[in-house]
Amino acid sequence: MDTNKISELYKTLMAFVENGDEKGARAYLSEHINELPEDLKKKIMFEFFMEAVDIDVEAGEQKVRLQKEGMSAIKEIDKMTKELNDQKKLIDVRASIASNS
């Protein structure tokens, strides 16, 4: 591959990076990946794949964490509901005793 072409691609890519435009850099890299040497293309594709795996793992961990928090909240609600029902029964018993006296 022509080193001038690689240099041009690199300069354009770095302009995106220096401006903090990660989406633009990714889009540019995706559009021009076939213009890169095969070994570099494989390395970049591998990095994209690993990033996707990391994102998937992180999403799975977040899902598990949310499920655990949800179960804790449900248990707490159940506990509070039982306490309220017990208090209602106590009030009902006291009211029944008071009305029978």
N, C-alpha and C positions, 0 to 999 in steps of 0.2 A: 504494500500500500504506500501511496505517496506520503512522505513525511510532512509535506506542506499541507495536505488535506487533514491529516491528524492534528497538526498544529492549529489549523483554522478551527476545527471542531473543538479542540481543547480551549482555545481562547473564547469562543462563543459560550461554551459551557461554563467557564470560569466567570464570565460576565454575569450570568444568571446567579451563580453562587455568591459572588461578591455583592450583588444587590439583594441578597437574602431571598431570592425567588426560587425556593425549592421545587415548587410545582412546575415552574417554567423549565428549570434544569432537568427535571425528570421527563417532562414532555419532549424537550429537545433531544435528550439522550435516547428516549424511546424511538423518536422519529429517525434518528441518524445511527442507530446501533448497527445496522447492516453495513454501514460504511467503515466500520472498525475492523481491525484484524481479528481473526477467529478466536485466538487465545484471549484477547481482551474482552471480546463479546461474551465469551463463556464466563469469565470472571464477573463481569457486570451482571449477567443474568443470574449467576449463582447468588450474588449479593442481594438482588431484588427478591429472589426466592427465599433466602434466609430472613430477610426483613418481613416478608409476608408470613412466614412461619412464626416469627416472634410476635407479630401483631395478632395472629390467630391464637397463640398460646396465651397472650395477655388478655384477649377477649374471653377465653375460656376460664382463666383464673378470676376475672372480674365477674363472670356469670356465676361461678361457684360461690364467690364471696357474697354476691347479692342473694343467692338462694339461701345461704346460711343466715344472713341478716333477716331475710323474710321469715324463715322458720323461727328465729328468735322472737321476732315481732308477733308472730301468730301465737307462740307459746305464752308470751306476756299478755296478749289480749285474752286468751283462754283463761289465764290465771285471774285477771281482773274481772272477767265475766263471772267466774265462779265466786269470787269474793262479793261481787254485787248481788248475785243470787242468794248467797248465804245471808247477807245483810237484809235483803228483802224478806226472806223467810223469818228472820229474827223480828223484824218490824211487824210482820203479819201475826206472828205468835203473840207478841206483846199486845197488839191491838185486839186480838181474840181474847186474851186473858182479861184485858181492861174492860171489854164489853160484857164479859160473863160475870164480872164482879159487881 
